[in-house]
Amino acid sequence: MATFRRTPRGNTLLLLSAVLVSLGIVGALASQAFLLYAGVALFLFYYASKLILQLKVKALDRLEITRRFAPRIGEGSLLEVEVGFVNRTFVRLPLELQDAYPPFFRIKSGANAAVINVPAKGFTELRYKVKPTSIGSNAFGPLRLVTRDLAGLFFYERSIGEDVPAAVEVTPEAKALDKGVLTAVAISTYGGSLTSRRKGEGLEFADIRRYEPGDPYKRIEWHATAKTNRLMVRELNAETQLNVMVLLDSTESMAYGEAGRTKLDYAARAVASLVSYLSKRGDFVGLTVMQGDKPADVIPLARGELQAYKLLGALGRLAPKESPPDSLRSAVSRCLAVGGVKGKTLFFVITDLDFERDLQPLRQLLEINHEVIVVSPYTPLFESHGLEGLDRTIYAIRTSHELRTRKRLLNQALALGIPVLDVGPDDLFPKLVVQVEELRRKGGS
């Protein structure tokens, strides 16, 4: 978008020149001829200023402008933005500029607005750093440039990047599980260990038995051998490989909350942490993202560092959009078609679960012998996060009706055989890991 306009000062000068010329003509006296000359001089000055600014406009239209920044960063990193201007004309360009960095980012150093001079046959740069607060794809706004004539009679405004705004992908930070959290949650939930029941090659100690031909020498337990005077070996709990597919709802309702603290932000962080956890265990993990009216973005099941990198990239592209009512059904169908789902798979469905219609597509996964667990970021748990004492009690009273409605939906899910976990900001990731390790204890996929 480009705009060439007169300023209020330019309007005043043009009006004054017209008045002086009129008075000089009407007076028709030699003593008042200076009014005519003054009016004509002001008009010529007005016209010359316009011509000079038009030369600058031609130079501005030929100005080479670049905006450089990293296409993907972690949410804890700073994004450095460089805006460069190369002037290949013989006209010096004084510019007022303002760069619109993504909404809700916070500027940490430098400035995104300045008054600069781009020398003739020269270049200049503007640099600043911003910190992201929102996970996913964050778009830059247009770069606004303004140049004026010396007297301030006219200005020319140009906006760059309105049609195709640039965007930066902000990937969530994966966090390790706090020591003792998994054990505490497991004991409170299941009252037992989460280690695999099968014996074989693994890391965790299971038992000691007599040596048998073919047992690897590295598993000989010398202390027990010395006590029993017989060759003894260690048995280890077998490492069970799992298939885990995450279906992540990225619709508008998941973007509820303040920037950086939405349900989708916390869900993305939990998924990133889960991916890191599963990758270290050698498990297969995939991701299906429900994204508005577009087909779901599916990353098939795989394992390794490259797979983790792909999954983090998908989380960095999250952009909440309004979705049609059958988005979950379509996502499940697409996941089964292109997600590389072979054998028994644990499906984590991370969604608000606001409607009964969302339960039917998940029933399809149970019918083909998959494990399905709905992990639902429950809005009141996020809204009450940080409230204490009386404030928390008052909020609980206000949301009691919503809780009754929610319970009816959960009972319908249980009737279909689909467990639903209501989670808040603090327990989302630990509950995911507990469910993974419970499946591993049962023998895996």
C-alpha positions, 0 to 999 in steps of 0.5 A: 500500500502506498499513499501520497498526501498533503499535510495540514501545513501543506493545506494551509500554505496552499490556501494562503498562496491562493488568498494572497494572489486573490488579494493582489488581483482584486486590489489592482494597485501598484502598492498591493502588487507585492501580495500577488508576488508573495502568493505566486512565490508561495505557490511555486515553493509549494510546487517545488516541494512536491516535485522534490518529494516525488523524486524521493518517492521514485527513489523509495520505490526502488529501495531494496528492503530485506527483513532477516530473522531465524525461521524457527526458534525455541520459546526461551530464545531471543529472536534477532531481527535485521531490517536492511535498506540498500539505496542504489539511486543518487537521492538521499532518503530520510525515512521514518520506519516502524516494523510490526513484529509478531503480536504478544512478542516483547521487545528486549533490545534495540527498537523497531521504530526509528528515523534514519537516513539512507545515503545515496548509493549506500545502505543502512540497517535497523536491528532489534531483538524480541522474545516470543510468548506464544508457541506456534506460527507467529506472523510479522506485520507490515513494515511502514515507511514514511518520507517527507519534504523538508518543509513538511508540506507532503508525506509519502507512506508505504507499507511492505509485506501486507499481502504475504506476511513473514512468520517465525515458528516458535517451538515449545521447550521440552522439559524433563520429568521432575525426579519423583513425580512419576513415582508419586503419580503412579503410586497414587493412581495404580498403587504399584510399580510401572516396570515391565513384567517381561524379562529380557534385555533392559536396564532395570534389575529384575532377579538373580538366577543360576547361569545357563549356557548362552547367558552373556558374561557381562550379566554374571553377578559375582557377589551372588556367585561368591556367596552361593559358590555357583555361577549366578546371573542378573535378570533385567526387565525387558525394554518394551517398545511402544507406538504412541500417536498424539492427536492434538486439537489446535482449534480456536477453543484451545487457544483460550487464555492469555498469550503464552498460557493458553491451553494449546501452549501448555499442550504443545509443551507437554507434547514436546516433553513427551516426544523427548521422553519417548525418543530417549526410550527408543519408542515410536511416536507420531503426531496428528494436528487438527488444523481448521478446515485443512486436512490434518497435518500427520507425521507418521510413526517413527523414532530417533532424533530426526523424528523428534526434530520433525515433531518439534517443527510441526509444533512450531507451526501451530496456528489456532483456527476455527474448525468444522464439527467433523474435524476430529473424525477427519483427523482420525481417518487421515491418521489411520490412512497415512500415519504408519499405524501398524499394530497396537498403538496408544492414541493420546487425543489432546482436546477440549472435548466439548461435544459428544460428537467427538467421542464417536470417531474415537470409538472406531480406534477401540474397535480396531484394538488400539488404546485411546486416552483423551487428555482434556485441558479443562478450562476451569483448571486453567482459569483457577491456576494461581488462585488461592484461598477464598478466590479459589473457593468462589471460583469453584462455586461459580463453575459448579454448573459447568462441572455437572455438565462436564461429568455427564460428558465424561460418563458418556465417554466411559460408557464407550470405554474411553478414559478421559483425563481432566488436566491442568497446567501442572499435571498435563505432562506427568499424566501422559508419561504415567499412561505410557509407562502403564502400557509398557508395564502391561507388555506394550504395543 
